Amino acid sequence: MKKFLSFLVVMCLVSATLFAQTKTDRMNTSFVAKAKQTALTGNEMTPENVVPEVVRGFATNAIGSTYYDAVTNSTSRNTITNWSDGTVAAVWTTGEVTSQRGTGYNYFNGTSWGTPPPASERIESVRTGWGVIAPVGNGEIVVSHNGSTGLTINKRATKGTGDWVESTLIGPGHDGDNSSNTALLWPTIATEGNTVHLFACTDNVEGVLYQGLQTPLVYFKSTDGGDTWSAPQLIAAMDGFNESMADNYMAVAKGGKVALLVIERFSETFYIESTDGGTTWTKHTVYPFAGGNDFDFDTEYFPMTAVTDGTGSIAIGDDGTVHVAFGTYMAARTEENEPGYYTYWPGYDNLFYWNSTMAPLVPFDTLNSETYSGRLGRPNLDGDDTIWFMGGFNFPEYRNNGPITFPNLVAEDGKVFMVYAAILEVPFLCGATSEYYNGIFATVSNDNGATWDDQNRVSWLSYHPDNYFVDWVNTELYGELLTTMEGECFWPKMAPNSSDGKLNIMWYFDYLPGNVAGFGSQINYVYAHNIDKEDVGVINKTTEVYQGLWNEIGIKENTLSKMKLFPNPTSNSVTINVLSKVQGNAALTITNLMGQVVYNQTVSLEYGANQLMVNCSDFTSGFYLVNISTNTGTTTQKLIVQ
């Protein structure tokens, strides 16, 4: 507990920097950012990885891993899908090194996920990225971009099994040289039966235009499950708004309606919809930009207002209502800003919900954002009246995302379910980088989006009941890790509908906040979670965490504590010290980071201090989790074997 106690002392010392407000104590620091960000395609030169540095596992389903830390340029992509029989499939951009990059895949058969594939295993025969997945009848289709010739398409007739059949959808000829084709980048996909609706961008190389436009979205349609495709089409309803796209859109289809949401930071956020299978489209405004469209960042100004952070989600309800949610942060451009730059305040936690029965929104400022009925803020995790910010700790960098971000929606049975990521409250901090961790949360509106409760009806999906206290880890890159109360859980994605009464969700986990925008030295794990729709906002409630109790599957009094391992790292044997409040047998289990058991033994514990010893000389070098469990308690600690 040494480091935990030190952390509490630090909390007391910096308490003078905590300024309570009615609801949220915000970091009021502002930052200057460049308006135009470079979109990643995966063709960028990135360093190869070295030995992974992960030192923590997670208590849910690990379905895969990757060293590629650039999940999206903007919003969540269609990377998890399901079928009515309760089966689920998920994909992610995988690879250990640049040349291996492709689409990782795993399948849930209704009972369990498959063995997580290694990060070097991909679906495609060629190097790809940004894969998305959707059902086609009882089969499945995966579309990814290869960065040069177009989109790489893999499909198979039976979900979860069989060989993939691969083909390439070639991009259209670009302006000025019809003998050369544009790339097709960052696909999004939606299906109904054997009909596939596919959107992707043309080449993002400056000056390589398609019909006079730089990097517009083009639409393809297949009515035979992806065997053949229509000619590429620019959607007329997007005229004036279809240029310089980059991963800032997502498609959904339901009940004969197709919709595409486009999320813009500094222009209008809108969606287009078709009720005739993609033949005609209508554009609908959701949230305008305070500076208007075609804003000039060199000469024009806009007041401090909420701008989208590039993340959003769209869902179609059973009655055809279109539901939208998007993350934001506060920003402004004034005479103090240099050309091409603006100022933003990341501490304002505003995630907004809207649906098609409402008029278009107006830009929110710091006052009216708080009173809007469709606003959701960060969850309160410690039971007081304030969501605290700790001085000296910053929000991790993910391309200027807000502190509550990456919403995902499912609209069914008169309810709207939302999964999102949010910055955690003290004490869930990363001492190694002086940053906050993110967590994954879920909530529900039981009246079709009319009202929301962002504090009392929220399930913390990524919370791990074992808090890990570290006082021995030293790494070359990060120095001593002061405290680890959680891990970084980010980039959530929920399947566009429920299956067998459950919502199917995936997210990414690693030990340190932030991303390296490419291949890194640290492995990232892909996790999946299935939750009953009726349990959202009922179990794992944020209001119960600080009480130490969770409804139904709750945390009971833990009779085991203060596990210490030494020497750690070790190359021979390790001594385990643990305190127990009861006497009796316990299970001592050691697993690797993929959850495989490498050591298991029944041990006898006495009341008070206990000392155990394990011979690790035949363990493979790497990271392990040591767990001791009884009927009344559990404790886990990390072990390094050299």
C-alpha positions as CSV (number, residue, x, y, z in Angstrom):
1,M,0.0,0.0,0.0
2,K,3.0,2.3,0.1
3,K,2.3,4.0,-3.2
4,F,-1.4,4.2,-2.5
5,L,-0.8,6.0,0.7
6,S,1.7,8.3,-1.0
7,F,-1.0,9.1,-3.6
8,L,-3.5,10.0,-0.9
9,V,-0.9,12.4,0.6
10,V,-0.5,13.9,-2.8
11,M,-4.3,14.3,-3.0
12,C,-4.3,16.2,0.2
13,L,-1.4,18.4,-0.7
14,V,-3.0,19.5,-4.0
15,S,-6.5,19.8,-2.5
16,A,-6.1,23.6,-2.7
17,T,-6.2,23.4,-6.4
18,L,-9.6,21.7,-6.5
19,F,-12.3,24.3,-7.0
20,A,-15.8,22.9,-6.3
21,Q,-18.7,23.9,-8.4
22,T,-22.3,22.8,-8.3
23,K,-21.6,19.8,-10.5
24,T,-18.3,19.7,-12.3
25,D,-14.9,21.2,-11.3
26,R,-13.4,21.9,-14.6
27,M,-9.9,22.3,-15.9
28,N,-10.2,25.9,-17.1
29,T,-6.9,25.9,-19.0
30,S,-7.1,26.7,-22.6
31,F,-4.9,25.4,-25.4
32,V,-4.1,26.6,-28.9
33,A,-4.6,24.1,-31.8
34,K,-4.1,24.1,-35.5
35,A,-7.4,24.0,-37.3
36,K,-6.4,21.5,-40.0
37,Q,-5.3,18.0,-38.8
38,T,-3.6,15.5,-41.0
39,A,-5.7,12.3,-41.5
40,L,-3.9,9.0,-41.1
41,T,-4.3,6.4,-43.8
42,G,-1.8,3.9,-42.5
43,N,0.7,4.6,-45.3
44,E,2.7,6.8,-43.0
45,M,6.2,5.7,-42.0
46,T,6.1,4.5,-38.4
47,P,8.7,3.0,-36.1
48,E,8.6,-0.8,-35.6
49,N,7.7,-2.0,-32.2
50,V,9.9,-3.3,-29.5
51,V,9.1,-5.7,-26.6
52,P,5.6,-4.9,-25.2
53,E,5.4,-3.0,-22.0
54,V,1.8,-4.0,-20.8
55,V,1.6,-4.7,-17.1
56,R,-2.0,-5.2,-16.5
57,G,-4.8,-7.5,-17.5
58,F,-8.5,-6.9,-17.5
59,A,-11.5,-8.8,-16.1
60,T,-13.6,-9.2,-19.3
61,N,-13.2,-10.9,-22.7
62,A,-9.9,-10.2,-24.4
63,I,-10.7,-11.0,-28.1
64,G,-7.5,-9.8,-29.8
65,S,-4.5,-7.4,-29.7
66,T,-2.7,-5.0,-31.9
67,Y,0.4,-2.7,-31.9
68,Y,-1.4,-0.3,-34.2
69,D,-2.6,2.6,-32.0
70,A,-4.4,4.7,-34.6
71,V,-8.0,3.4,-34.4
72,T,-9.8,6.2,-36.2
73,N,-9.2,9.7,-37.4
74,S,-12.5,10.9,-36.0
75,T,-15.5,8.8,-35.0
76,S,-16.3,5.2,-34.1
77,R,-16.4,2.9,-37.1
78,N,-18.6,-0.1,-37.9
79,T,-16.2,-2.7,-36.3
80,I,-18.7,-5.0,-34.4
81,T,-21.9,-6.6,-35.7
82,N,-24.3,-9.4,-34.7
83,W,-27.0,-11.7,-35.9
84,S,-30.4,-12.5,-34.4
85,D,-29.3,-15.8,-32.9
86,G,-27.0,-14.0,-30.4
87,T,-23.7,-14.5,-32.4
88,V,-21.3,-11.6,-32.7
89,A,-18.3,-10.7,-34.8
90,A,-15.7,-8.0,-34.3
91,V,-12.8,-6.6,-36.3
92,W,-9.9,-4.2,-35.7
93,T,-6.7,-3.0,-37.4
94,T,-4.0,-5.3,-36.3
95,G,-0.3,-6.0,-36.8
96,E,3.0,-6.2,-34.9
97,V,4.9,-4.2,-37.5
98,T,4.0,-2.0,-40.5
99,S,4.2,-4.8,-43.1
100,Q,1.8,-7.0,-41.2
101,R,-1.0,-4.4,-40.9
102,G,-4.5,-5.8,-41.7
103,T,-7.8,-6.7,-40.1
104,G,-8.0,-8.8,-37.0
105,Y,-11.1,-10.9,-36.4
106,N,-12.9,-12.8,-33.7
107,Y,-16.3,-14.5,-33.4
108,F,-18.7,-15.1,-30.5
109,N,-20.7,-18.3,-31.1
110,G,-23.4,-17.4,-28.6
111,T,-21.5,-18.9,-25.7
112,S,-17.9,-17.8,-25.9
113,W,-15.4,-15.9,-28.1
114,G,-12.8,-17.7,-30.1
115,T,-9.2,-17.8,-29.0
116,P,-7.7,-14.3,-29.4
117,P,-5.6,-14.3,-32.6
118,P,-2.0,-13.0,-32.4
119,A,-1.5,-9.4,-33.5
120,S,0.4,-10.7,-36.6
121,E,-2.7,-12.5,-38.0
122,R,-5.0,-10.7,-40.4
123,I,-7.9,-11.6,-42.7
124,E,-6.4,-10.1,-45.9
125,S,-3.7,-11.3,-48.2
126,V,-2.4,-7.8,-48.6
127,R,-1.6,-4.9,-46.3
128,T,-4.7,-3.0,-45.3
129,G,-6.3,-0.9,-42.5
130,W,-9.5,0.6,-41.2
131,G,-11.6,-2.6,-41.7
132,V,-15.3,-2.6,-41.0
133,I,-17.8,-5.5,-40.8
134,A,-21.5,-6.2,-41.4
135,P,-23.8,-9.2,-41.8
136,V,-24.8,-10.4,-45.3
137,G,-27.6,-12.9,-44.7
138,N,-26.1,-15.6,-42.6
139,G,-22.7,-14.7,-43.8
140,E,-20.4,-11.7,-43.3
141,I,-18.5,-9.1,-45.2
142,V,-15.3,-7.2,-44.2
143,V,-14.2,-4.1,-46.1
144,S,-10.8,-2.4,-45.6
145,H,-8.7,0.1,-47.5
146,N,-5.4,-0.9,-49.0
147,G,-4.2,2.7,-49.5
148,S,-3.5,2.4,-53.2
149,T,-5.8,0.4,-55.6
150,G,-9.1,0.7,-53.7
151,L,-11.0,-1.3,-51.1
152,T,-10.1,-4.9,-50.2
153,I,-13.3,-6.9,-49.7
154,N,-13.5,-10.2,-47.9
155,K,-16.7,-12.2,-47.5
156,R,-17.9,-15.7,-46.7
157,A,-21.3,-17.4,-46.8
158,T,-21.3,-18.6,-43.2
159,K,-20.5,-16.3,-40.3
160,G,-17.6,-17.3,-38.1
161,T,-16.3,-20.2,-40.2
162,G,-14.9,-21.0,-43.6
163,D,-12.5,-19.4,-46.0
164,W,-12.6,-15.8,-46.9
165,V,-13.2,-14.9,-50.5
166,E,-11.2,-11.8,-51.4
167,S,-11.7,-9.2,-54.1
168,T,-10.9,-5.5,-54.8
169,L,-13.2,-2.6,-55.4
170,I,-11.2,-0.3,-57.6
171,G,-11.5,3.5,-57.1
172,P,-12.8,5.7,-59.9
173,G,-10.5,7.6,-62.3
174,H,-9.3,10.9,-60.9
175,D,-9.5,14.2,-62.7
176,G,-7.0,14.9,-65.4
177,D,-5.8,11.3,-65.8
178,N,-8.6,8.8,-66.3
179,S,-6.0,6.0,-66.8
180,S,-5.2,6.3,-63.1
181,N,-7.6,5.5,-60.3
182,T,-8.0,7.2,-57.0
183,A,-7.5,5.3,-53.7
184,L,-10.6,4.6,-51.7
185,L,-10.1,5.3,-48.0
186,W,-11.8,4.9,-44.6
187,P,-14.9,2.8,-45.5
188,T,-18.2,2.7,-43.6
189,I,-20.8,0.0,-44.3
190,A,-24.4,-0.8,-43.5
191,T,-26.4,-3.8,-44.7
192,E,-30.0,-5.2,-44.8
193,G,-30.3,-8.7,-46.1
194,N,-28.0,-9.0,-49.2
195,T,-28.0,-5.2,-49.9
196,V,-24.8,-3.5,-48.9
197,H,-24.5,0.3,-48.7
198,L,-20.8,1.4,-48.8
199,F,-19.2,4.9,-48.5
200,A,-15.5,5.7,-48.8
201,C,-13.3,8.7,-49.6
202,T,-11.3,9.2,-52.7
203,D,-7.6,10.0,-52.6
204,N,-6.4,12.3,-49.9
205,V,-3.2,13.4,-51.7
206,E,-3.4,17.2,-52.1
207,G,-4.4,18.1,-55.7
208,V,-5.7,14.6,-56.7
209,L,-9.3,15.5,-57.3
210,Y,-12.4,13.6,-58.2
211,Q,-15.0,15.6,-60.2
212,G,-13.3,18.7,-59.0
213,L,-13.4,17.8,-55.3
214,Q,-10.7,17.0,-52.8
215,T,-11.3,13.8,-50.9
216,P,-15.1,13.5,-51.2
217,L,-17.3,10.7,-50.1
218,V,-18.5,8.3,-52.8
219,Y,-21.3,5.8,-52.5
220,F,-21.4,2.3,-53.7
221,K,-24.3,-0.2,-53.5
222,S,-24.5,-4.0,-53.9
223,T,-27.7,-6.0,-54.1
224,D,-26.0,-9.4,-54.2
225,G,-24.0,-9.4,-50.9
226,G,-20.9,-7.7,-52.4
227,D,-20.3,-9.8,-55.5
228,T,-21.0,-6.8,-57.8
229,W,-21.2,-3.1,-57.2
230,S,-22.8,0.0,-58.7
231,A,-20.8,2.8,-60.2
232,P,-19.4,5.3,-57.6
233,Q,-21.8,8.1,-56.9
234,L,-21.5,11.6,-55.4
235,I,-24.6,12.2,-53.3
236,A,-26.3,15.3,-54.7
237,A,-27.8,16.1,-51.2
238,M,-24.2,16.7,-50.0
239,D,-23.3,19.3,-52.5
240,G,-21.3,22.0,-50.9
241,F,-20.5,19.7,-47.9
242,N,-18.7,16.8,-49.5
243,E,-15.0,17.7,-49.5
244,S,-11.9,16.9,-47.4
245,M,-13.6,14.0,-45.6
246,A,-11.6,11.7,-43.3
247,D,-13.3,9.1,-41.2
248,N,-15.9,11.6,-39.8
249,Y,-19.0,9.6,-40.9
250,M,-20.9,6.4,-40.2
251,A,-23.7,4.6,-41.9
252,V,-26.7,2.7,-40.5
253,A,-29.6,0.9,-42.2
254,K,-32.9,-0.3,-40.7
255,G,-36.4,-0.9,-41.8
256,G,-35.8,0.1,-45.4
257,K,-34.1,3.4,-44.4
258,V,-30.4,4.2,-44.9
259,A,-28.7,7.1,-43.1
260,L,-25.2,8.5,-43.1
261,L,-24.1,10.9,-40.3
262,V,-21.3,13.4,-41.1
263,I,-19.7,15.0,-38.1
264,E,-17.8,18.2,-38.7
265,R,-15.9,20.3,-36.2
266,F,-15.9,23.6,-38.0
267,S,-18.9,23.2,-40.3
268,E,-22.4,21.8,-40.1
269,T,-23.0,18.4,-38.6
270,F,-25.8,16.6,-40.6
271,Y,-27.1,13.4,-41.8
272,I,-28.5,12.2,-45.2
273,E,-31.2,9.6,-45.4
274,S,-32.7,7.5,-48.1
275,T,-36.1,5.7,-47.9
276,D,-35.8,4.1,-51.3
277,G,-32.7,1.9,-51.0
278,G,-30.2,4.6,-51.8
279,T,-31.7,6.0,-55.0
280,T,-32.6,9.4,-53.6
281,W,-31.2,11.2,-50.5
282,T,-32.3,14.1,-48.3
283,K,-30.0,16.1,-46.1
284,H,-31.0,17.1,-42.5
285,T,-29.1,19.6,-40.3
286,V,-28.3,18.4,-36.7
287,Y,-25.8,21.0,-35.3
288,P,-24.5,24.1,-37.1
289,F,-21.1,25.6,-36.5
290,A,-21.1,29.0,-34.9
291,G,-18.7,30.4,-37.5
292,G,-20.9,29.2,-40.3
293,N,-19.9,27.0,-43.2
294,D,-16.7,27.7,-45.2
295,F,-15.1,29.4,-42.2
296,D,-11.8,31.1,-42.9
297,F,-9.3,30.3,-40.0
298,D,-7.0,33.0,-41.3
299,T,-9.3,36.0,-41.1
300,E,-12.6,35.2,-39.4
301,Y,-13.6,34.7,-35.7
302,F,-16.2,32.8,-33.7
303,P,-17.2,33.1,-30.1
304,M,-16.7,30.6,-27.3
305,T,-19.1,27.8,-28.2
306,A,-19.3,24.0,-28.2
307,V,-17.9,22.5,-31.3
308,T,-18.1,18.8,-32.1
309,D,-14.9,16.9,-31.3
310,G,-15.3,14.7,-34.4
311,T,-17.1,11.9,-32.7
312,G,-20.8,10.9,-33.1
313,S,-23.3,8.2,-33.7
314,I,-26.5,7.6,-35.5
315,A,-29.3,5.1,-35.0
316,I,-32.7,4.4,-36.5
317,G,-35.5,3.6,-34.2
318,D,-38.3,1.0,-34.8
319,D,-40.6,3.9,-35.8
320,G,-38.1,5.4,-38.2
321,T,-36.9,8.2,-35.9
322,V,-33.3,9.0,-36.5
323,H,-31.3,9.4,-33.3
324,V,-27.9,11.3,-33.1
325,A,-25.3,11.9,-30.4
326,F,-22.0,13.8,-30.6
327,G,-19.1,14.8,-28.4
328,T,-17.9,18.4,-28.0
329,Y,-15.4,20.7,-26.5
330,M,-15.5,24.5,-26.1
331,A,-13.6,26.5,-28.6
332,A,-13.2,30.1,-30.0
333,R,-11.2,32.0,-32.5
334,T,-10.4,35.6,-31.6
335,E,-7.9,38.3,-32.7
336,E,-5.4,36.8,-30.3
337,N,-5.1,33.7,-32.5
338,E,-2.5,33.4,-35.3
339,P,-3.8,32.5,-38.8
340,G,-4.8,28.9,-39.0
341,Y,-5.2,28.5,-35.2
342,Y,-8.0,28.6,-32.6
343,T,-8.3,28.2,-28.8
344,Y,-10.1,25.4,-27.1
345,W,-11.0,24.4,-23.5
346,P,-11.1,20.6,-23.1
347,G,-12.5,20.7,-19.6
348,Y,-16.1,21.2,-20.6
349,D,-17.8,17.9,-20.5
350,N,-20.8,18.1,-22.9
351,L,-22.1,15.2,-25.0
352,F,-25.3,16.1,-26.8
353,Y,-28.2,14.0,-27.9
354,W,-30.8,14.9,-30.7
355,N,-33.4,13.2,-32.7
356,S,-35.4,13.8,-35.9
357,T,-38.6,14.9,-34.1
358,M,-36.7,18.0,-33.0
359,A,-35.7,21.2,-34.8
360,P,-32.0,21.6,-35.6
361,L,-29.9,22.6,-32.6
362,V,-28.3,26.0,-32.2
363,P,-24.7,26.4,-31.2
364,F,-24.3,25.9,-27.4
365,D,-22.4,28.2,-25.2
366,T,-21.2,27.7,-21.6
367,L,-24.6,28.6,-20.2
368,N,-27.3,27.0,-22.4
369,S,-25.3,23.8,-22.7
370,E,-25.9,23.1,-19.0
371,T,-29.7,23.4,-19.3
372,Y,-30.3,21.4,-22.5
373,S,-32.3,18.3,-21.6
374,G,-30.2,16.2,-24.1
375,R,-26.9,17.0,-22.5
376,L,-24.8,14.2,-20.8
377,G,-21.7,14.9,-18.6
378,R,-19.0,12.9,-17.0
379,P,-20.2,10.5,-14.3
380,N,-19.7,11.2,-10.6
381,L,-17.6,8.4,-9.2
382,D,-17.1,9.3,-5.5
383,G,-20.6,10.1,-4.3
384,D,-20.2,13.8,-3.5
385,D,-21.8,16.7,-5.3
386,T,-18.8,17.6,-7.4
387,I,-16.9,15.9,-10.3
388,W,-13.3,16.8,-9.4
389,F,-10.4,17.9,-11.5
390,M,-6.9,17.4,-10.0
391,G,-4.3,20.1,-10.6
392,G,-1.2,18.8,-12.4
393,F,-3.0,16.1,-14.3
394,N,-4.1,16.5,-17.9
395,F,-6.5,14.8,-20.3
396,P,-4.8,12.3,-22.6
397,E,-4.4,13.4,-26.3
398,Y,-6.7,11.8,-28.8
399,R,-6.9,14.4,-31.6
400,N,-8.7,16.9,-29.4
401,N,-11.5,14.7,-28.1
402,G,-13.8,16.1,-25.4
403,P,-13.8,14.7,-21.9
404,I,-17.0,12.7,-22.7
405,T,-16.8,11.4,-26.2
406,F,-17.3,8.5,-28.7
407,P,-21.0,8.0,-28.2
408,N,-22.6,4.9,-29.7
409,L,-26.4,4.5,-30.0
410,V,-28.9,1.7,-30.4
411,A,-32.6,2.7,-30.6
412,E,-35.2,-0.2,-30.0
413,D,-38.5,-0.7,-28.3
414,G,-39.0,2.9,-27.5
415,K,-35.7,3.2,-25.7
416,V,-32.3,4.7,-26.7
417,F,-29.2,3.0,-25.4
418,M,-25.9,4.9,-25.4
419,V,-22.3,3.7,-24.8
420,Y,-19.5,6.3,-24.5
421,A,-16.1,7.0,-23.1
422,A,-15.5,9.5,-20.4
423,I,-12.6,10.9,-18.4
424,L,-12.5,9.3,-15.0
425,E,-12.5,11.2,-11.7
426,V,-9.9,11.2,-9.0
427,P,-8.3,8.8,-8.0
428,F,-8.4,7.0,-11.3
429,L,-5.2,8.6,-12.6
430,C,-2.0,7.5,-14.4
431,G,0.9,8.6,-12.3
432,A,3.4,7.7,-15.0
433,T,2.1,10.3,-17.4
434,S,0.2,12.7,-15.1
435,E,-2.9,12.0,-17.1
436,Y,-6.5,10.9,-16.5
437,Y,-7.7,7.5,-17.5
438,N,-10.8,7.1,-19.7
439,G,-13.5,4.5,-18.9
440,I,-16.4,3.0,-20.8
441,F,-20.0,3.7,-19.7
442,A,-23.5,2.9,-20.7
443,T,-26.8,4.6,-20.1
444,V,-30.4,4.5,-21.4
445,S,-33.3,6.8,-22.1
446,N,-36.5,4.9,-21.4
447,D,-38.7,7.4,-23.2
448,N,-37.2,7.3,-26.7
449,G,-34.6,10.1,-25.9
450,A,-36.9,12.6,-24.2
451,T,-35.0,12.5,-20.9
452,W,-31.6,11.3,-19.8
453,D,-30.0,10.7,-16.3
454,D,-26.3,11.0,-16.7
455,Q,-25.6,10.5,-13.0
456,N,-28.0,8.0,-11.5
457,R,-28.6,5.6,-14.5
458,V,-25.1,4.9,-15.7
459,S,-23.3,1.5,-15.8
460,W,-19.5,1.6,-15.6
461,L,-18.7,-1.2,-18.1
462,S,-14.9,-1.1,-17.9
463,Y,-14.5,-0.9,-14.1
464,H,-12.3,-3.6,-12.6
465,P,-13.1,-4.4,-9.0
466,D,-9.5,-5.2,-8.2
467,N,-7.6,-1.9,-7.7
468,Y,-3.9,-2.5,-8.5
469,F,-1.3,-0.8,-6.4
470,V,2.2,-0.7,-7.9
471,D,5.3,0.2,-6.0
472,W,8.0,-1.8,-7.9
473,V,7.6,-1.2,-11.7
474,N,10.4,0.7,-13.4
475,T,10.6,1.0,-17.1
476,E,13.1,2.6,-19.4
477,L,10.5,4.7,-21.1
478,Y,8.3,5.9,-18.3
479,G,10.3,5.7,-15.0
480,E,8.5,4.7,-11.8
481,L,4.8,4.2,-12.1
482,L,3.3,6.0,-9.1
483,T,-0.1,4.4,-9.0
484,T,-2.4,2.4,-11.2
485,M,-6.0,2.4,-10.2
486,E,-7.3,1.4,-13.6
487,G,-6.2,1.1,-17.2
488,E,-7.0,3.2,-20.2
489,C,-10.2,2.0,-21.9
490,F,-11.1,4.0,-25.1
491,W,-12.5,3.8,-28.6
492,P,-15.8,2.1,-27.7
493,K,-18.0,0.7,-30.4
494,M,-21.5,-0.9,-30.0
495,A,-23.2,-3.1,-32.6
496,P,-26.0,-1.2,-34.4
497,N,-28.7,-3.3,-32.8
498,S,-29.2,-5.7,-30.0
499,S,-29.0,-9.5,-30.3
500,D,-30.8,-12.0,-28.2
501,G,-31.6,-9.2,-25.7
502,K,-28.0,-8.1,-25.3
503,L,-26.0,-5.1,-26.5
504,N,-22.6,-6.1,-27.9
505,I,-19.8,-3.7,-27.2
506,M,-16.0,-3.6,-27.9
507,W,-13.3,-1.2,-26.8
508,Y,-9.5,-1.0,-26.7
509,F,-7.4,-1.3,-23.5
510,D,-3.8,-0.5,-22.7
511,Y,-1.8,0.6,-19.7
512,L,-1.0,4.2,-20.6
513,P,-3.4,6.9,-21.8
514,G,-3.1,8.6,-25.2
515,N,-2.0,7.1,-28.5
516,V,1.0,7.3,-30.7
517,A,-0.9,7.6,-34.0
518,G,0.6,4.5,-35.6
519,F,2.7,1.5,-34.5
520,G,4.0,1.6,-31.0
521,S,6.1,-0.4,-28.6
522,Q,3.2,-1.2,-26.4
523,I,0.5,-3.8,-27.2
524,N,-3.1,-2.7,-27.1
525,Y,-5.8,-5.3,-26.2
526,V,-9.2,-5.5,-27.8
527,Y,-12.0,-6.3,-25.3
528,A,-15.6,-7.3,-25.8
529,H,-18.6,-7.1,-23.5
530,N,-22.2,-8.3,-23.8
531,I,-24.7,-6.7,-21.4
532,D,-28.4,-7.4,-21.2
533,K,-30.4,-4.4,-22.4
534,E,-32.4,-4.4,-19.1
535,D,-29.2,-4.2,-17.1
536,V,-28.0,-0.9,-18.5
537,G,-28.1,1.7,-15.8
538,V,-29.0,-1.0,-13.2
539,I,-25.9,-3.1,-12.6
540,N,-22.4,-1.7,-12.2
541,K,-23.9,1.6,-11.4
542,T,-21.6,4.5,-10.9
543,T,-23.5,5.6,-7.8
544,E,-22.6,2.4,-6.1
545,V,-18.9,2.2,-6.8
546,Y,-17.9,4.5,-3.9
547,Q,-20.1,2.5,-1.5
548,G,-18.2,-0.6,-2.4
549,L,-21.5,-2.3,-3.5
550,W,-22.8,-3.2,-6.9
551,N,-26.3,-4.4,-7.6
552,E,-26.6,-8.2,-8.4
553,I,-23.0,-8.9,-9.4
554,G,-21.7,-6.4,-6.8
555,I,-18.5,-6.1,-5.0
556,K,-18.8,-7.7,-1.5
557,E,-16.4,-7.1,1.4
558,N,-13.0,-8.3,0.2
559,T,-11.4,-10.5,2.9
560,L,-8.0,-10.5,1.0
561,S,-5.7,-7.5,0.7
562,K,-2.2,-6.1,0.5
563,M,-0.7,-8.7,-1.7
564,K,3.1,-8.2,-2.3
565,L,5.4,-10.0,-4.5
566,F,9.2,-10.1,-4.2
567,P,11.6,-10.2,-5.8
568,N,9.7,-8.7,-8.7
569,P,11.0,-9.0,-11.4
570,T,12.2,-12.5,-10.8
571,S,13.9,-15.2,-12.8
572,N,13.7,-18.0,-10.3
573,S,11.0,-18.0,-7.5
574,V,8.7,-15.4,-6.1
575,T,7.5,-14.9,-2.6
576,I,3.9,-13.9,-2.1
577,N,2.7,-12.0,1.0
578,V,-1.0,-11.5,1.5
579,L,-3.3,-10.6,4.4
580,S,-6.5,-12.6,5.0
581,K,-9.5,-11.8,7.3
582,V,-10.6,-15.4,7.3
583,Q,-9.0,-18.9,7.6
584,G,-9.4,-21.5,5.0
585,N,-8.5,-22.7,1.5
586,A,-7.8,-20.4,-1.4
587,A,-7.0,-20.8,-5.1
588,L,-3.6,-19.4,-6.2
589,T,-3.7,-18.9,-10.0
590,I,-1.1,-17.3,-12.3
591,T,-2.1,-16.4,-15.8
592,N,-0.4,-14.7,-18.7
593,L,-1.8,-11.5,-20.2
594,M,-4.0,-13.5,-22.7
595,G,-5.7,-15.2,-19.7
596,Q,-4.0,-18.6,-20.1
597,V,-3.4,-20.4,-16.8
598,V,0.3,-21.2,-16.3
599,Y,0.1,-22.2,-12.6
600,N,-2.8,-23.3,-10.3
601,Q,-2.7,-24.5,-6.7
602,T,-5.0,-24.8,-3.7
603,V,-3.3,-23.1,-0.7
604,S,-4.2,-22.8,2.9
605,L,-4.6,-19.3,4.4
606,E,-4.4,-18.4,8.1
607,Y,-6.0,-15.3,9.6
608,G,-3.6,-12.4,9.2
609,A,-0.3,-12.4,7.3
610,N,0.4,-15.3,5.0
611,Q,3.6,-16.1,3.0
612,L,3.6,-18.4,-0.1
613,M,6.3,-19.3,-2.6
614,V,6.1,-20.2,-6.3
615,N,8.9,-21.6,-8.5
616,C,8.9,-19.5,-11.7
617,S,12.0,-20.8,-13.3
618,D,10.2,-22.6,-16.1
619,F,8.0,-19.6,-16.9
620,T,8.5,-17.9,-20.2
621,S,9.9,-14.3,-19.8
622,G,7.0,-11.8,-19.7
623,F,4.2,-10.4,-17.7
624,Y,1.8,-12.4,-15.5
625,L,-1.1,-11.8,-13.1
626,V,-1.0,-13.5,-9.7
627,N,-4.5,-14.0,-8.2
628,I,-5.5,-15.5,-4.9
629,S,-9.3,-16.1,-4.5
630,T,-11.6,-17.4,-1.8
631,N,-15.4,-17.4,-1.6
632,T,-15.2,-14.1,0.2
633,G,-12.3,-12.3,-1.4
634,T,-9.9,-11.8,-4.2
635,T,-6.6,-10.0,-4.8
636,T,-4.4,-9.7,-7.8
637,Q,-0.9,-8.4,-8.5
638,K,1.4,-8.2,-11.5
639,L,4.5,-10.3,-11.9
640,I,7.4,-9.9,-14.3
641,V,9.5,-13.0,-15.1
642,Q,12.9,-12.3,-16.7
